[in-house]
Amino acid sequence: MSKKVSQEKYEKTRSYRMKQWFDGTRDPFLNTVEMKPQKVFSEDKETLERRAEDRKKLRERIYDTAGNTEVRVFRKFYRVASVLFCICLVVMLLAAVSGLPTFGNPGNPVNNEVAARYIENGLQETGAVNIVTGMILDYRAFDTLGESHVLFIATCTVLILLRLDKSKKGSHGIGYEAEEDRIYEPKNDVILQTVARILVPPIVIFGIYVILGGHLGPGGGFSGGAVIGAGLILYVNAFGFAKTERFFHEKTYKRLSFCALACYALAKSYSFYTGANHIESMIPLGTPGAILSSGLILILNICVGLVVAGTMYTFYVMFRKGAY
């Protein structure tokens, strides 16, 4: 009798029920917990139905091509404008192709004296051992300045289009914090963080090396800036925005880009006055092969590298909805 009573007491204990749960014999919590439906909306049923009907009428009014004159006129104009634009584009392309020089002609621009000037006199005139860098940042430095500004303007456009407004909430009442990617922070991926701690410093150092040695060998501001941008992207993926913004945030990018572009424009403006053909430059070229050589090419490489690195990181952050 005592064994039977003790068995009944044991079956009522929590440990016995947990043992049944682990064994899969029965769920000890089945039919013991009262499940109540969650109230999603505070409005009553009539209010919800009225709002749904209003949305339906608005949608019908917007997409009613038969009754909406503005939509009907716009669609006709859009079709006509699209056809005219395509015709004009095809005509311009055909006219440009028809005016191209004959393939293989010795008098083509690719065979003129400009390429020979770059190859034969590039080291003497620019001081850069890397002929490509000397061409991009000396002979065509003004064009490269325009390319850097294109990157900056593209970043500004992405900031305008994708930036989240902290002062407003979403259309469904969802707060700003719930719409951005920071709800998944802090990052707790041990493997990713360990790999990032090992790889990010060498990646950034290698990017700096590529920028500083661009006038001595393969590399330069564009390639080195891309390497540094990749290191920043890896760091933010591993450790999140909170740690990354300790040293790189929106104001940092704006200041770096503005200072780099302004330095580039001011430093290279002397070419309009002293850098033309047969006019000696006031900037010494230094010893070819030395790190401090090639005039201002080293400084221009640093400026371009800062712009490219910031642009890569900003593009990634904005498309990831990080509320940069």
N, C-alpha and C positions, 0 to 999 in steps of 0.2 A: 504493500500500500504506500509506503514511504517513497519507494522508487518511482511509483506512478505519479505521486504528487510532485516530486522533484523534477520529473520529466516535463510535467505541465508547466511548472515554473520556469524551466529552462527554455521551453518553446515560446514563452512570453517575453523573454529577455531580448534586448536589442542585438546582442551578439549573435543569437540564433537567427534572427531575421536577416541580419547582414550576411550570415553564412548562406542562407537560402537565396539571397539576392546574388551573391557571387557564384553559387552553384547553378543558378538559373532555374531552380525548382519553382519559385514563385516570386512575385514582386511584393515585398512587404508593405509598400506604400500605395498599392493599387486599391482604389475606392476608399482610401483613408484621408486623402487631401481634397478639399473642396476647390474645384477649378472654376473661377469666375471670369467671364469675358471682359477684356480690357476695353474701356471706353475711349475710342479714338478721337472723336470729335465732341466738342461741347455743344454744338448747335443741335437743334431738334431735327426731326425727319423732314418737316415741311420746309425749313430753311435750306437744308441740303438739296432737296428736290427743286426748289426755286432757283438756287444758284446753278444747278446742273442745266436747268431749262434756259437760263440766261446765257450760259456758255454755248449751248447748242444753237440758240438764235444768233448770237454773235458770229459763230463759226459759219453758219449758213449765209449770213449777210456778207461776210468777207469773201467767201468762195463762190458766191452766186454770180457766175459770169453772165447769166441771162438778165438779171435785174440790176447788177452793179455796173454802171457805165464806165467808171474809172478803171476798174480791173479789165474790162473788155478793150478799152482804148489802149491801155498800157500793154496788153499782150500783143495787140496788132503792131504797135510801135516797136516793141521789143523784137518781134520777128523781122520786120523790115530793116531795123537798125543792125541786127545780127548779120543779115545777108549782105547789106552794103559794107559793113566792116570787113567781112571775109573777102569780098570782092576787091576792096581797096588793098588789103594786106597781100593778096595773091598778086595783084598788079605790081605793087612795090617790090615784092620779092623777085618777080620775073624781070623787072627792069634792072634791079641790082645785079642779078645773075648775068643778064645779057651784057652788062658793062664790065664784067670781070676780064682780066687779061687772059690771053691764051695760055693753056697749061704747058709748061716746059719752055716758055719763051725766056731767053737770057736777060731780057730787059725787065722782067717782072720785079715788083718791089722787094720780093724776098731775096733777090740777087743783087740789090743795089749796094751803094757804099755804106749804108747805115750799119748793116750786120758786120761788114768788114771793119768798120770803125770801132764797134763794140769789142770785137775779138782782138784786134791789133793794138788799140790804144786804151782799152778799158783799164788795165792795171795802172798805167801811167797817169791817166786822167782822174780816176776815182780812188786809186789806192786799195781797191778791194781785190783780193785774190780770187774770190768767187765772182765770175763774170756776170752771172744771173743777178746776184744781189747788187752789184754795181749798176747794172742796167735798170733794175726796178727802183732803187732808192737814190739814184743819182741822175742818170739820163732821163728816167721817167718818174721822178719823185713826185711831181705834181699829180700824175695819174694815180699813183699809189695813195696819195693823200685823199683823193676822191673816193677810192675804194674803201679806205678806213672810215670815211664819213658815211658811206652807204651802210656799213655794218652798224654804225651808231644809230642811224635813222631807222634801220630795220628793228633794232632793239627797242627804240622808243615806240615804234608802232606796235610791237608785241606787248609792251607794257600798257599801252592805252587800251588794246583790245581784250587782253586776258587778265588784267589785274583785278583782284577782288576788292570790293568796297567795304571797308571795315564798319562803316556807319550804317549799312543797310543789311537787312536780312533777306533770305531767299524767298521765293514766291510761295513756298509751302510753310513759311514760318520757321525754317531751319536757320539757325544762327550762323554767323560767319565762321566760327570754329568748326562747325560740322561740315562745311562745304570744302574746306581746304584739306590738304594732305597731312597736316600736322596732327590730326586726330589719331594717327598711327604711331606717334612718338610717345615715349622715347624708343629708339631702335634697340632691339635686344638680340640681334643676330650675332652671336659670338663669332661664328666663322667669318662672316663678312667684315666685322670690325677688326678681327685679328689680321685678315688679309690687307685691309685698308691701312692699318698701322704700319705694316711692312712695306707696302707698295707706294703709298701716297708720297712720302718724302723723296724716294728716288725718282718718281715721276716728275715732281715739281723741280727737283734739282736738274734732271735731264732737260726739261723744258727751258730752264734758265740757261743751261749750257748751249742749247740749240740757238737761242736768241743771241747770246753774246758772241758765238762763233759763226754767225751767219755770213760775215764778210770774209771769213777765212776758209770756209768749206761749206758743204751742204747744210742748209738750214736757213734761219732767218726769223723775222717777227711772226709771220703767218704760221709756219709750222711749229715754232716753239710756243706760241700762244695757244695753239690747238692742244699741245701736250699738257700745258698747265691747266687749261680748261677741263680736260679729261680727268686730271687729278682732283680738281675741285668737285666735279660731278661724282666721282667715286667716294669722296669724303662725305658729301651730303647724303648719299645713299646709305652709307654705313652708320653715320652718327646723327643724322637728322639736321633740321634747320636751326634748332636752338644752339647747338655747339658751333655750327658753321657761321652763324651770324655774329659770333663773338669777334671775328676778324674780317668777315666779308658779308656785307649786306647792301641794301639798295643805295644808301648814301656813299658807300665805298666805291661802288661801280660808277656812279655818276661823277664823283670827284676824279677817279682815275681816268675815265674816258675823256672828260673835259680837259684835264691837265695834259694828257698824252696828245690829244688832237691839237690843242693850242700850242704845245711845245713843238710839235711837228710843223705846224703852219708857220710859226715864228722863226724856227731854226732854218727852214728851207726857203724862206722868202728872200734870202740873200741871192738865190740863184737868178732871180729876175733882174738883178742889178749887176752881179759880178760873176755869175756862173755860165754865161753864154759862151759861145765859141770864141776863141782867141782872146778871152778876158781872164786874167788870172784870178783864182779864188783866194779870198783872204783866210780861208780855213786850211791849216796845214794837213797834209795827208798822212804824215808819219811814215813808219817803216812797214812795207808790205809784209804780211805774215804776223805782225804783232797785234795784240788785242786792241791797243790804242792806235789804230791806224784808220785809213780810208775816210778821213774827214768826219762828217756828221753821220755816216752810215750806221755806226754803232748806236748812237742816240736814237736815230729814226727806227732802227730795229726794235729797241726797247719800247718805244711809243706804240708801234704796231702790235707788238706782242701783248701789251697790256690791254689794248682794245679788243683783240681777238679772244684772249682768255676770258675777259669779262662778258663778251657777247655770247660765247658758247655756254658759259654757266648760266647767264640770265635766260637764254632761250630755253634751256632745260628746266629751270626752276619755274618759269611761267607756264610752260606747257604741262607741267606736272601739278599745276594749281597750288603752288606753295605760298601764294600770297606774298610774293617777293616785294 
